[in-house]
Amino acid sequence: MRVSRWSAALVCSLVAACAAPTDQNQVTPPLSMSVVSGNGQQGTPGAELPRPLVVRVEDARRHPVSGQIVNFRVVSGGGSVFAGAAISNRNGLVQERWTLGFGGPQQVEARAIDPATGARLTFAVFTATLDSILPSGDSLPPITSNVVAIPNPAHPGDSVTIRAQVSDTFTGGSNILGADVRVDSGPFLMMNASDGAFDQENELVFRTLFGLSAGTHLVCVRGRDSAGNTGSFVCIVVTVGTGSSGDTLGPVTLNVSATPDSAAPHDSIMIRAEVRDTFTGGSNIAGAEMRVDSGGFVPMFASDGAFDQQNERVNRLVVGLAVGSHSVCVRGRDTAGNTGNQTCIGFSVAATKSLPGSRRRGRLQP
């Protein structure tokens, strides 16, 4: 029987395709993300939702992607998330906790940077609804008093803490549910209860502000009670001068670690550290950066999602390092403009076979 040249070529192509090896661990862009659970919940204003937000990261072949950094951001409603960022596990899953705000549409976005292109991606959107507050007979709003700013006047780069008292004792007797602060014509920002919980008729509240520009600012505070009443604003003027904050010492970096410290080729390595300014000026930490070997410095991330304290835990994921010994150095910056000294450690990448699922493109995560 005669076989045409075309048929023979087709058979050879099929055999070659079947025989060609495939790398099941290779990530095929573009990445995508889907909501697994946690969407559409209902909860109490100011309370954490009972179920976590869960998303799954997949590549173009719908295979799970591990080691992908995903950021969670509240985009409306005034709530908050617990960590702000997480790394997908071997099943491609990422989880976060969400505390609802006090009004408006409640929405959180899961975001990431595409490791291949550097494009900004909004992968998944979560929404929630607020429980309605039953009528209690209290129709009078709480009273806000004793609003102060510390320090006032302040210097550029200073953190300014706003404190106030909110009381409903003589205007209905309901517990205080929350308080807001607004700077100039900016958005409403949630304040915190000084004792950790809004559960009394009288509450001392506070919020620390960062990055106020030089000049005068109108800072206004108002409270809300559990009967659903919102009080009037009480405002003060905060002045930010143009002098130095007085802090001339850089923050201290300590507890630098690499996990795992004896990695295999293509493993993801998490660099962690702690940056403190408590005893070197008392300014808040503005950021941190790291470099591997003689490479350039790249920014690190605050483990709690924001640089807003005198002590911050920071992290960054590194992938695709060559076999051999490496050093990583970390340093921090404070809001007074001081950069601290580097703290360095050594770690190694051994010439052993990596675990299944750990093979990734070699680059610092953007």
N, C-alpha and C positions, 0 to 999 in steps of 0.2 A: 504494500500500500504506500502511495506517495504522500509525503507531508509537505505542505507549502512552507516557504521560508518564513512567512508571517506567523504561521502556527508554531513553528519551532522557536521563533524569537519570543512569542508570547509565553510559551512554556518555560523558557529559560528565565524570563523576567519574573514569573511567578515563583519559580524555585529560588531565585536569588533573594526575592523579597521575603520569603518564608525563612530562609536561612540567615538573613541579616539579623544581627543581635539588636535588641532594643534596650534602652536604659529606662527601667520603670520608675527610677527615682529622679530623672531629669524633669525639672519644672518647665512646662511649656506655656509661655505667655500667650495672651494676656491673662492676668489673674482676675478672679471674680469672687464675690462673697454673697452668701445667702443667709437670711435670718433663720435660725434653727428654733429658737423659743425666746419668750420674754416680751414679745410685741403685744400691744393691745391690752395691757394690764390696767387695772383701776386701783387707785390708792388714795391715802389721806395726804392732803397738802403738807409738805415738809417732812414726810416719812419715806423710808426706804421701801421700795417695792419688794414683795415677798419672793419673787423669782428673779434670777439673774438674767441679764441680756446675753444671749448666746448666738454667735455667728460661726459660719464655716467658710474657710478660705480654700478655693479650688483653682487649679490651673485650667488651661483650655481643654484638656482631656478629662476634666472633672475628677482629677486625682487630688486628694487632700494635700495642702501645702503646709509644711511645718516651718517654724522659725520666722514667720512673717510678723512684723510689728504692726499692730492695729491700734489706732487712737480713737477714743470715744469722746465726743464733744456734745455738750448741751447747747442746742441752737435756738431753743425757745422755751419759755415757761419759767426760767429762773432757777431751775433745780441744779443738782450737782451729781457727778459720778465719783466713785470711791478712788480708783487708781488712775484713771485717765488713759492708760495704755496697757496692753498685754501682748504676749507673744503666742502665736498659734502652736498647739501641741501636735503630736504626730498624726492625729486624726484631723488636723486642720481647724480645730475648735478654739475659740477665744471667748472668755466670759468677762462680764463687768457688772457692778451693782449700781443702781440708779435711785437717787433720792429726788422726789418730785418737788417742783416749785409751788408757788402759792396762787398762780393765776395765768390765764392764757393757754394757748396750745402747748402741750408738753411733748418735746421732740428731742431725740438724741440721734446723732449721726456717727456711724463707724467709718473711719477714714484711714487711708494708708498712702504711702508713696510707692509707686511701681518701681521695683528694684532694677528693672531692665531699662526703663525709659526716663525715670524720674518724674513721671506725670503725677499730678495730684488726683487721687481717686476717692470718691464717696461711694463706698461699697454697699452700705445697708442703712436703713432708717427705721428707728423705733418710735412709736407713739404710745401715749398713755392718757387716761382721763382721770380727772379729780373727783373724789367722792363729794357729793353735795353735803352741806352742813345743815343739820336740822334746826329749825327755829327754836330759840330758847326763851324768848320774851325779852331778851336784851337787845335794844335797838340803838344804844349809845356807844360810840367808838371809844377806845382807850385814849389816855392822855400821855403825850410824850414830854419829858422834861429833862433838865440837867444834861443837855447835849454839850459835849466837850470834844476837843481834838488835841491829841498829844503826839508830838510837840506842836505848838502853834505860837509863834511862827516856826516854819520848818525850812530846811534847805533842800535844794534839788537832790534827788536820790534818796532822801529820807523816806522811811515808811511812816505813815501817819495813822494812828489808831483813833477811830471815832467811837465814843462811848455815850450811852444815853440810858434813861430809865423810862419804861413803858408800864403804865398802871391802868387797870380797869376796876379797881376797888370801889370807886365812887361813881362809876358810869356803867353799872350793870352787873358787876361781880363775876364776869366770865374770865377764864384763864386766857393769858396772852398766847396767841398762836404763832406769832412771828413779828419781825420788824424789817423795814427796808431803809436803805440810805441811797441818796442820789447826789452826785457831784455836778454842779452847774445844770446843764440840760441833758446830762447823760442818762443811761438806763438805770432802772431800779436794781439795786444789789441787795441780796439777802444778808441780814446780820445774824450773828450768833448769840445764843444765850450764854451769859457768863458762867452759869452753873452747869452748862452742858445740855439742858433740856428746857423747852417751853412747856411748863406744867404748873404755873402759878398765876395769880391775879397781878402780881408785880414782878417784872423781870428787868434785870440789868442786861443790856445788849452791847455788842461791839462788832466792829469790822475794821480790818487794817487795809489802808489804801496805799497803792504804790504808783510811782511814776507821775506824780502831780507836777505840772509845769510851773515855772516861775510866774508869780502874780498872785492875785486874790481869787478865791474859789468860794462859791456858795454851796455849803454842805447841808442837806436836809434829811431829817429822820422822821419816820412815822411808824405806828404800830397797828397790829390787827389782833382781834380777839377771836375766841373759838365760836362766837355767835355769828361771825361773818362780817363784823363791822371794822372799817378801816378809818383810822384817825387822821387828823390834819398834820401836815408837816410842821416841824419846829426846826428852824434853820440857824446856822452860825456861819461866820466868815472865817476861812482858813487862808493864811498868807504863807506863800512859799517864796523865800528870798533867793538871792543869787550867790550866797557865800558857800563855803565848804561845809560839809557835814561834820568835820572834825575827825572822821575815821580815816587814818592813813595806813592801816595795816591790812594786808591781804588775808583772806580766809585760809584755814588749815584743811588740808586733804588727808584723810586717813582711811584705814580699813579697805584699801584697794584689793580687789580679788578678781580672778578669772575662773569661770566655771564652764567646762572642766579645765583644770590647770595642766593636765596631760591629755591633750586632745588628739584625735585622729584626723587625717586629711579630710577636708570638706565638712568637718564638724562646725556647728554654730557655737561660738564662745561668748558668754555674757560677761561683760566687764562692769563691775559695781564698785562704788566708793561712797564715802560720806564726806561732805564739805561743811565746815563749821566756821562761823564768825562770832560766836558767842563771847569768846575771850580775846578777840582781836579787833574790837571796834563795835561789835553789836549790830552791824548792818545786816539786812537780809541778803541771802544769796541770790545773785542775779543770773547765774548760769555756771556751767562747768564744761570742760572740754578734755579730750584725750587724744593721744597719738600712739600708734604702734611702730616700734623701731624708730627709724628716722623719718617717718612720714609726717604729713602735715596734721595740725590739730583739727579735730572735727567735734561738733557739739554733742553733748550728752543730754539725757532726758531726766527730768525730775520724776522719781518713782511714784509720787502722789499726784502727778499731773500738772503741777505748777511750782514755779520758784517764788515762794512767798514767805519764807521763814529764815531764821538765822542758822538753822541746821537743815541740810537737805541730803537725802540719799539719792544718788544718781546712777544711771545705767546706760549702756549702749551695747548692741549686738555686733559682733565681728564674725565674718564667715570667709572661708576660702583661703586661710593662711597657708603658706608653704611649710613643708616639713623642716623642722629644726627648732632652735631656741629663739624666743621673741621677748621683747620688753614692751610694756605698756605704761605710759605716764599720764597721770590725771592732775588737773589743776582747776581751781574754782575762781569765780569773780564775785565781788559783792556790789551792792547798789551804790556804794560810795565811789566806785570806779577802780577799786584795788584788785589786782590779780595776784593770787597766792603762788607759792612755790610748787613745783611738780612733786608728786609722790609716785614712785615707779616700782613695779614688780616684774619678775621674770616668769615665763611659762613656756611650755614646749608643745610642739605638734609632732607626734611620733609617726614613723612610717609603718603604720598598721592599717588594716582594712577598716573603713568606717562602718558604723552600724547602718542597717537598712533604713532608708528614709532620711539620712542626714546629708545626702549629696546636694550641694547648692552651688550656685555661681559664686566665684570668689570676688567679693567686694565688701567694703564697709557699707552698711545700710545707710542710704541717704536720709 
